[in-house]
């Protein structure tokens, strides 16, 4: 039963209330029917219901709060992401009473810049790609005493925060009668995957870990094929939230520890967009194509057989994302032609 696997809130007991909210875990009849396997049910962990629209606030909120509680405190938050991580950093800073600067590359859409600015952050445009923006953020941190550099995904505090998602899945009353047989997670740099996997590991649990990527942003699948992390020569996928050129080293180590229980499914941008559109029709929720990569694993019946052979529950993390509109998704899914 689930109570056998509980550890108190991922060992994150802090005197501050978390900045994330507890999100619903719901059974999805449409995705269960799409999977088409008797004895297997598909559940959705709705991280799109977070205040910032994605799971990012779990990890980044945890990181900011831990910095506040550190001996030296924290004077300012500085982030290097023009995507959902930057939005989460701005939200976390605002709700912690801290100033925030978010450095974004010029490729960041104006709509996302406005969302970040609306949270009270200063938006600084630098360079054409994330690497340029991150270098500038590091420069600002060096010049600002007690400031906190918020990486989009590569930090232990971020992984711990993301692990609270597993606490909620396993808690009594979540809807599941036993731990899931598999969990499907979209992967960019790997922060969410790392946090989820580590949270299961702490309980001695090793569900099937199914990573989802898009062609042109598939740094994990290439690493698994070659046996070591590699740096992609460029990001060609339109699922920009998955646009990390290399998987973080701790995620790679954790994936190896899962052995045969870890797998990676790669879809096209069109497949990811079509899955997000189908999800919009099925559940009336708008998500980025990055999230569509995870949904497509079930919609297109690409869940590995090893995860299905014994039946059980499959949890898809609906990671969400704010960098999308209905018209954009329609175009990506090829519905405007």
Number of C-alpha atoms within 10 A of each C-alpha: 11 16 12 10 16 18 14 10 17 20 11 15 10 11 8 12 9 17 20 25 15 16 17 17 20 15 18 17 14 15 23 20 15 14 20 14 14 11 12 19 20 23 25 21 22 21 26 24 20 21 15 25 21 25 29 31 31 28 30 33 26 26 24 26 23 16 19 18 13 9 7 11 15 19 16 20 26 27 30 29 24 29 23 24 27 31 30 31 34 33 25 27 24 16 13 16 10 19 17 27 24 28 29 30 20 17 13 18 13 11 12 19 22 14 20 27 18 13 19 17 27 17 19 17 19 20 16 13 13 22 15 17 24 25 15 20 26 19 11 18 19 13 10 14 12 15 21 24 22 26 20 25 24 19 17 16 22 26 28 26 27 31 26 23 25 20 21 18 22 23 21 15 10 14 14 20 15 17 22 23 21 25 24 26 26 30 30 28 25 27 25 29 26 27 28 22 27 24 26 20 15 13 13 10 16 21 19 24 23 23 24 28 32 31 18 22 29 28 27 33 23 18 17 17 10 10 11 13 19 16 13 19 9 11 17 15 19 20 27 18 22 25 24 24 19 21 26 20 15 17 22 20 13 17 23 14 15 17 12 11 17 21 21 22 22 23 20 18 24 20 22 31 29 24 25 30 25 21 20 15 11 13 12 10 16 23 27 27 34 29 30 32 35 30 28 28 28 22 25 14 14 13 21 18 9 14 23 19 12 11 16 20 23 25 23 25 23 28 25 27 25 18 21 15 12 13 11 14 23 16 14 21 21 12 11 10 6
